[in-house]
Amino acid sequence: MAAWVGKILPANSSALRPQPTDELIAWGGERLVRRKRVLDLGCGDGRFALGVAPMAAHVDGLDPDPEAIAAAKIAARKARAKNVRFAVGAAQDLPYKDGAFDVVIMSWSL
């Protein structure tokens, strides 16, 4: 098994990924997130969450890497994104009530 399995990837690895709008096209377009409550599970530095925020009603980003979440919060402040919230956490223990989201997306998460 690869030595990197189970380790956290650097937050800057999102620079290697496609634009959020390009990913949405592959998944059916903006209608997937338009005016919906979205959870970006494994959000990393917030690349996808911030990319879909202008279309969504609200976006939460959750990731186990505190450094990535810190970077996401900084990016959200710079983008003046008012409908995005980021938190440290894991998919195995979601800190949300059932039915809190209309869409859950795992973009480039392992």
C-alpha positions, 0 to 999 in steps of 0.5 A, spaced: 500 500 500 502 507 498 505 510 504 501 516 503 494 512 504 491 515 510 495 521 510 492 528 509 494 532 503 497 539 503 491 544 502 495 547 496 493 541 492 487 544 490 491 548 485 491 542 481 484 540 480 479 543 475 475 549 476 468 548 480 464 550 475 467 545 470 466 539 475 458 542 476 458 541 468 460 534 468 455 533 474 449 536 470 450 543 471 448 549 476 442 546 477 445 541 482 447 546 487 442 552 485 439 555 491 440 549 495 444 547 502 450 544 500 455 540 504 462 539 501 465 533 505 472 533 505 473 540 502 480 542 503 482 549 502 474 550 500 476 551 493 469 547 491 465 550 496 467 557 494 466 556 487 459 554 488 457 559 493 454 564 489 449 559 486 447 556 492 443 558 498 448 556 503 455 551 503 458 548 509 465 545 508 467 540 512 475 537 513 479 533 518 485 538 516 485 544 521 490 547 516 486 546 510 480 549 514 484 555 516 486 556 509 478 555 507 476 561 512 481 566 509 479 564 502 472 565 504 474 572 508 478 574 502 472 572 497 467 576 502 463 569 501 457 570 506 453 564 505 459 559 506 461 556 513 467 551 514 469 547 520 474 541 522 470 534 522 470 527 519 465 524 515 465 518 520 462 523 525 458 529 522 456 535 526 449 536 522 442 534 523 439 529 518 436 533 513 440 539 514 443 539 506 439 538 499 446 536 496 452 533 499 458 533 494 465 529 495 470 533 490 476 530 489 476 527 496 479 520 498 
